[in-house]
Amino acid sequence: MMTKQEFVKKEKYLKLNDDGDFVVDYDGKLEIIDFHTHISNALPLKSVDPNKKAKKLKYLTLPSIENMDLSVPYWTKLDPNEKNKGLMSIIKFSSKGYKIFKDMINGGTYDNCFKSQRENMIKKNVVLPISTKKSDRSMEALKVAKEHPDKLVAFCSVHPHDPEMKQKIKKYKKLGAKGLKLKIAEMEMKGDWKPLIDLFKACYEVDFNVLLHTGSLINIKRENTSNLMWKLLKSSRVEIFEELLKQLPKDFKFVFGHSGIGEYKLVAEYLKKFPGSYAELSCQSAGSIKYLLEEVGHERLIFGSDWPALPQAITLSRVLIATEGNEEARKYILYKNAEKLLK
């Protein structure tokens, strides 16, 4: 079985720190804004004080070393013949999601956040809260950004079914939020997209960037998957957003979170159709980042890591590989495009 030490020896721009976690291995200086991060008290489930002593992150979103393949998005090749049928598959899927969020909440404190920033040459993290219909986490994100304005920038998160949606968008803008983050499933909208479109329009009115979790893995076979599991796996597929973006102004600043995961080629097509859109690169491979560069150029690609779900170093190392010999593209992806959006 391969060890982490053996793994990083064959992967460029990666090494391990004293705790055995992935960190960037780069001799020069980099200026970096991480456009996709979270922190303990701005996540759903329970609220954990970010000042609390950090627990070591397990990075449960990462595959095991023997199953890790950094040449593909999300860094693991799934077996397309894997069976995703029956109640047990739903239970396993939900249980894994709960454990990942729990790890992020317990480990996403200031201790771990600022340590990761130092080790990976990150200047600032954009903190993305995740709100639900019952719990608005925006004020927590604004609080941490106020406590550490030199290290953190806050987005807000308002659910489209929130009856005070428009008032909150204006309020959070005045309090310093730089945009809106949402993670919402097609199943949750129940076929009625008007509330989400109204939310987007409210964001446009206050000049907010909007970042949504987008995409799914593309190598899972439909015939091996139950109807409910298929809906869960495809509930944020990229094709949803074409019809939504058609109803917004062309300069609406929409960011495809994770660049659509396995659907990055479709994201590239939508970036061509919608000139106000951007692709955030967390969990992408060097190959997929190169593809996006070739198709749409470097001025609408943004570095993000999805820390503390994933290490900041892995996507960063993929960006460094993809931009070798193109210093201008590297600068735009790592910080210039983010600076432009954050003003």
C-alpha positions in Angstrom: 0.0 0.0 0.0 1.3 3.4 -1.0 2.1 5.9 1.9 1.5 9.6 1.8 5.3 10.1 1.8 5.6 8.0 -1.4 2.6 9.8 -2.9 4.0 13.3 -2.6 7.3 12.3 -4.0 5.6 11.7 -7.4 3.4 14.8 -7.2 4.8 18.2 -8.1 4.3 21.1 -5.7 3.1 18.9 -2.8 4.8 17.9 0.4 3.7 17.0 3.9 3.9 19.1 7.0 4.9 17.8 10.5 1.3 16.6 11.0 1.3 14.6 7.8 -1.1 17.0 6.0 -0.6 18.1 2.4 1.0 21.6 2.0 2.3 23.4 -1.1 5.9 22.8 -2.0 7.0 26.0 -3.9 10.3 27.9 -3.5 9.1 31.3 -4.8 6.6 33.8 -3.5 2.9 33.7 -4.3 0.1 36.1 -3.7 -3.1 34.1 -3.2 -6.8 34.7 -2.4 -8.7 31.5 -1.7 -12.2 32.2 -3.0 -13.9 29.1 -1.5 -13.4 28.4 2.2 -15.6 27.9 5.3 -15.2 28.2 9.0 -16.7 26.5 12.0 -19.5 28.8 13.1 -20.7 29.6 9.6 -21.7 26.1 8.7 -25.0 24.2 9.4 -25.6 21.6 12.1 -24.1 22.9 15.3 -22.2 26.2 15.9 -18.6 25.9 17.1 -16.7 29.0 18.3 -13.8 29.5 15.9 -11.7 30.6 18.8 -12.0 27.1 20.2 -8.8 24.9 20.2 -8.7 23.2 16.9 -9.2 19.5 16.4 -7.0 17.9 13.7 -8.8 17.8 10.4 -9.4 14.4 8.9 -10.3 15.7 5.4 -13.0 13.0 5.0 -13.8 14.3 1.6 -10.5 13.1 0.3 -10.2 9.5 -1.0 -7.7 7.2 0.7 -4.2 7.3 -0.7 -4.5 4.1 -2.6 -7.6 5.4 -4.3 -6.4 9.0 -4.9 -5.8 10.1 -8.5 -5.0 13.8 -8.9 -5.4 13.6 -12.7 -9.2 13.7 -12.5 -11.7 16.1 -10.8 -12.3 15.2 -7.1 -9.1 13.2 -7.4 -10.5 9.7 -7.4 -11.6 7.4 -10.2 -15.0 6.0 -9.2 -16.0 2.6 -10.4 -18.8 3.2 -12.9 -20.2 -0.2 -12.2 -20.6 0.5 -8.5 -24.1 -0.3 -7.3 -26.0 2.6 -5.8 -29.3 0.9 -5.1 -31.3 0.2 -2.1 -31.9 2.0 1.2 -28.3 1.2 2.4 -26.8 3.3 -0.3 -28.9 6.3 0.8 -27.9 5.8 4.4 -24.2 5.5 3.6 -24.4 8.7 1.4 -26.2 10.7 4.1 -23.9 9.4 6.9 -20.8 10.3 4.9 -22.1 13.8 4.3 -22.9 14.3 8.0 -19.4 13.1 9.1 -17.7 15.4 6.6 -19.7 18.5 7.9 -18.9 17.4 11.5 -15.2 17.3 10.7 -15.3 20.7 9.0 -17.1 22.2 12.0 -14.8 20.8 14.6 -11.6 21.4 12.6 -12.5 24.6 10.8 -11.4 27.0 13.6 -8.9 29.9 13.5 -6.0 27.7 14.7 -6.2 25.4 11.7 -7.3 28.2 9.3 -4.4 30.5 9.9 -1.9 27.6 10.1 -3.0 26.5 6.6 -2.8 30.1 5.4 0.8 30.4 6.6 1.9 27.0 5.2 0.3 27.6 1.8 1.1 31.3 1.3 -2.6 32.3 1.3 -3.1 36.0 1.8 -6.9 35.9 2.5 -9.7 33.3 2.7 -13.2 34.2 1.4 -15.4 32.7 4.1 -18.6 31.2 2.6 -21.4 30.5 5.1 -23.9 27.8 4.3 -27.5 28.7 5.4 -30.5 26.5 5.4 -34.2 27.4 5.4 -34.2 27.3 9.2 -30.7 28.7 10.0 -29.1 31.8 8.5 -25.3 31.7 9.1 -24.5 35.0 7.5 -23.9 37.0 10.6 -21.4 34.5 11.8 -19.4 34.8 8.6 -19.5 38.6 8.9 -18.4 38.4 12.5 -15.2 36.4 11.8 -14.3 38.7 8.9 -14.7 41.7 11.3 -12.5 40.0 13.8 -9.8 39.3 11.3 -10.1 41.8 8.4 -6.5 41.2 7.3 -7.1 37.4 6.8 -10.8 36.8 6.1 -13.5 38.2 3.7 -17.2 37.3 4.2 -20.0 36.4 1.9 -23.5 36.0 3.2 -26.0 33.1 2.6 -29.7 33.7 2.3 -32.1 30.9 1.5 -34.4 31.6 -1.5 -37.4 30.6 0.6 -36.5 33.1 3.4 -39.5 35.6 3.6 -37.0 38.4 4.5 -34.7 37.6 1.6 -34.6 41.0 -0.1 -34.2 42.9 3.2 -31.4 40.6 4.3 -29.4 41.0 1.1 -29.4 44.7 1.4 -28.6 44.5 5.2 -25.6 42.1 4.6 -24.3 44.3 1.8 -24.2 47.3 4.2 -22.5 45.1 6.9 -19.6 44.3 4.5 -20.6 41.0 2.7 -18.9 40.8 -0.7 -21.3 38.3 -2.3 -23.7 35.4 -1.7 -23.0 31.7 -1.3 -25.6 29.0 -1.6 -25.7 25.2 -1.6 -29.1 24.1 -2.7 -30.4 21.0 -4.4 -32.9 20.7 -7.2 -35.0 18.4 -4.9 -35.3 21.2 -2.4 -36.7 23.6 -5.0 -39.4 21.0 -6.0 -39.4 22.2 -9.6 -40.1 25.9 -8.8 -37.1 28.0 -9.6 -38.8 31.4 -9.2 -37.6 32.0 -5.6 -34.0 31.3 -6.6 -34.3 33.6 -9.7 -35.7 36.3 -7.4 -32.8 35.8 -5.1 -30.3 36.2 -8.0 -32.1 39.4 -9.1 -31.9 40.8 -5.6 -28.2 40.1 -5.6 -27.7 41.7 -8.9 -29.4 44.9 -7.6 -26.8 45.2 -4.9 -23.9 44.1 -7.2 -23.2 40.9 -5.4 -21.2 38.0 -6.7 -23.1 34.7 -6.4 -21.3 31.4 -5.9 -23.3 28.2 -5.9 -22.2 24.6 -5.4 -22.5 23.2 -9.0 -21.9 20.0 -10.7 -21.7 16.2 -10.3 -19.6 13.3 -11.2 -20.2 12.0 -14.7 -19.0 8.4 -14.7 -21.8 6.9 -12.6 -24.0 4.7 -14.6 -27.7 5.3 -14.4 -28.6 1.7 -14.6 -26.6 0.9 -11.5 -28.3 3.7 -9.5 -31.8 3.8 -7.8 -34.1 6.7 -8.7 -33.7 8.5 -5.4 -30.0 8.1 -5.3 -29.8 9.4 -8.9 -31.7 12.5 -7.9 -29.3 13.0 -5.0 -26.2 12.6 -7.1 -27.5 14.8 -9.9 -29.3 17.4 -7.9 -26.8 20.2 -8.6 -25.8 19.2 -12.1 -24.5 22.0 -14.3 -27.3 22.0 -16.9 -29.7 23.4 -14.4 -28.0 26.7 -14.4 -28.3 27.5 -18.2 -32.0 28.1 -18.0 -31.6 30.1 -14.8 -28.8 32.3 -16.1 -30.9 33.0 -19.3 -33.3 35.0 -17.1 -30.6 37.2 -15.6 -28.7 40.2 -17.1 -25.6 39.2 -19.1 -23.3 40.8 -16.6 -24.7 39.0 -13.6 -21.7 37.8 -11.7 -22.3 34.0 -11.2 -19.5 31.8 -10.0 -19.7 28.0 -10.8 -18.5 26.5 -7.5 -16.0 23.6 -8.1 -16.2 24.4 -11.8 -19.0 21.8 -12.1 -16.8 19.0 -10.7 -16.8 16.4 -13.5 -18.9 18.7 -15.7 -16.2 21.3 -16.2 -16.5 21.1 -20.0 -20.1 22.1 -19.8 -19.1 25.0 -17.5 -16.7 26.1 -20.2 -19.6 26.3 -22.7 -21.7 28.3 -20.2 -18.8 30.7 -19.6 -18.8 31.4 -23.3 -22.6 32.0 -23.3 -22.7 34.1 -20.1 -19.9 36.7 -20.0 -20.6 37.6 -16.4 -19.9 34.1 -15.1 -16.7 32.7 -13.6 -15.4 29.2 -12.7 -14.0 28.5 -9.2 -11.5 25.7 -9.4 -11.6 23.7 -6.1 -11.2 20.0 -6.6 -10.2 20.3 -10.3 -7.2 18.5 -11.8 -4.3 20.1 -13.7 -5.8 18.7 -16.9 -9.2 20.1 -16.3 -7.8 23.5 -15.4 -5.7 23.5 -18.6 -8.9 22.7 -20.5 -10.7 25.7 -19.0 -7.7 27.9 -19.7 -7.7 26.9 -23.4 -11.4 27.3 -23.8 -12.1 30.5 -21.9 -8.8 32.1 -21.0 -7.5 33.1 -17.5 -9.6 36.2 -16.7 -12.6 34.3 -15.4 -11.0 31.4 -13.5 -10.6 31.7 -9.7 -8.6 29.7 -7.2 -10.6 28.1 -4.4 -9.9 25.1 -2.2 -13.1 24.3 -0.3 -11.1 24.2 3.0 -11.7 22.6 5.5 -13.4 20.0 3.4 -10.3 19.7 1.3 -6.6 20.8 1.9 -5.7 24.1 0.4 -2.6 22.7 -1.1 -4.0 20.2 -3.6 -6.0 22.5 -5.8 -3.2 25.1 -5.4 -0.6 22.6 -6.7 -2.9 21.7 -9.7 -3.1 25.5 -10.6 0.7 25.8 -10.4 1.1 22.8 -12.8 -1.6 24.1 -15.2 0.0 27.6 -15.3 3.7 26.6 -15.7 5.2 29.0 -18.3 2.3 31.4 -18.0 2.9 33.7 -15.2 0.1 36.1 -16.2 -2.5 33.3 -16.0 -1.2 32.2 -12.7 -1.5 35.7 -11.2 -5.0 36.2 -12.5 -6.2 32.8 -11.2 -4.5 33.1 -7.8 -5.5 36.6 -6.9 -6.2 39.2 -9.6 -9.7 37.9 -10.6 -10.6 37.5 -7.0 -9.5 41.1 -6.3 -11.6 42.3 -9.1 -14.7 40.5 -7.8 -14.1 41.5 -4.2 -13.2 45.2 -5.1 
